[in-house]
Amino acid sequence: MTGPHIELNRAALAHNVAQIRELLGSDVSLMFAVKSNAYGHGMELIAPEVIAQGADELAVLDIQTGVAVRDVVPEAPLLAWLLEPLDNYAAASTHRLELGISTVEQLTMVAKSAPKTPLVVHLKVDTGLHRNGATANQWPEFFTVAAELERAGVITVRALWSHLADTSIESSLSALSRLQDAATTARDAGLHPEIMHLAASHGALEVPETRLDMVRFGILGYGVSPFDHHTAEDLGFRPVLTLLAPITRITEDTIFLGMGYRQGLLSPLTPGATIRVGHTPLELVAVEADHTVLRGSFSPEHLQEGMMVPLMGANAPGASVEAWAGWTHTIGDEVLVRLHPDIPRNFSDAPIDS
Ligand SMILES: Cc1ncc(COP(=O)(O)O)c(C=O)c1O
């Protein structure tokens, strides 16, 4: 019997990339985030596909993942920003990664790795989120050291950037204003970054001013909403992923599916979660280690063990990733990134209705 399976709709992904491109216009670049195994979709499939579909650049969290992405995407600019002192900065350089740098210490690590050609860096400043990024009191030293390293041919400062808290329009505009202050301090230190970037999915839609030269799109690109009160479909995006699981046992009123929390499925915390088997809605009563248990009344004639049931996502009516996020009291990102990397994934070329 086959196990759970993830199907990725290529046309939905292309639709989302095209939607983003239309939203951004020709002057704003699209950096597509493929961090966390491309939000559970499978980084090795998604990364080359979005570049082929028109994304300009890619983003991952760490250098090690960036090196793996470089194997499947030889050319596109590729940013990694979650850096540790023991990371292999030399590998970043040989694989032509760009690094998101937040501290003088990280600049020092880059210098120690003695890149043969200048390593391209995006200097990150804190603009209110308090998660990475040089704080305002650190800017003068941070930018001075960066400028010295640029003059010495160790780095090229390509970008100045930050990340939004997305708590309100006001907080995003205030972050934008702080980023502009940082740009002034950087210029005073002798830096002339080519681009600035600030927004991810939420900010890019809610506060167009924050799009600047490039947006780092993640979750919405996969057709899952970053908002509490709008689905991605309402916003014109299409879900890319469908998680399917095989029927492993059928009793009079219960169907067991072969996918559980060991493969990364979160357990609903409130009653009301419903999965359709064929046209019949069944109550999701438990997510066990290797099984999901569905209960209700159904006619078993058309069912048999081994049949695949869409459990989440595009082809699972009423069980979108957003619905799962609601049932499990979390956000879509969390539902997706838990899906075990060993679950087989493949693209389907099924059309989407427009
Ligand atoms: C720095 C940074 N940029 C971009 C993204 C992508 O965000 P989203 O998935 O909300 O589009 C993230 C996600 O966590 C992030 O941390």
The ligand as an SDF file (V2000), in Angstrom:
LIG
                    3D

 16 16  0  0  0  0  0  0  0  0999 V2000
   12.7690   37.8570    6.4780 C   0  0  0  0  0  0  0  0  0  0  0  0
   11.6140   37.2060    5.7870 C   0  0  0  0  0  0  0  0  0  0  0  0
   11.2870   37.5890    4.5400 N   0  0  0  0  0  0  0  0  0  0  0  0
   10.2570   37.0440    3.8710 C   0  0  0  0  0  0  0  0  0  0  0  0
    9.4860   36.0550    4.4400 C   0  0  0  0  0  0  0  0  0  0  0  0
    8.3030   35.5180    3.6840 C   0  0  0  0  0  0  0  0  0  0  0  0
    7.1460   35.8730    4.3660 O   0  0  0  0  0  0  0  0  0  0  0  0
    5.6940   35.4340    3.8950 P   0  0  0  0  0  0  0  0  0  0  0  0
    5.6920   33.9540    3.9010 O   0  0  0  0  0  0  0  0  0  0  0  0
    4.7800   35.9900    4.9250 O   0  0  0  0  0  0  0  0  0  0  0  0
    5.4800   36.0060    2.5320 O   0  0  0  0  0  0  0  0  0  0  0  0
    9.7780   35.6360    5.7500 C   0  0  0  0  0  0  0  0  0  0  0  0
    8.9600   34.6150    6.3830 C   0  0  0  0  0  0  0  0  0  0  0  0
    9.0510   34.2860    7.5210 O   0  0  0  0  0  0  0  0  0  0  0  0
   10.8710   36.2190    6.4480 C   0  0  0  0  0  0  0  0  0  0  0  0
   11.2120   35.8610    7.6970 O   0  0  0  0  0  0  0  0  0  0  0  0
  1  2  1  0
  2  3  1  0
  2 15  2  0
  3  4  2  0
  4  5  1  0
  5  6  1  0
  5 12  2  0
  6  7  1  0
  7  8  1  0
  8  9  2  0
  8 10  1  0
  8 11  1  0
 12 13  1  0
 12 15  1  0
 13 14  2  0
 15 16  1  0
M  END
$$$$
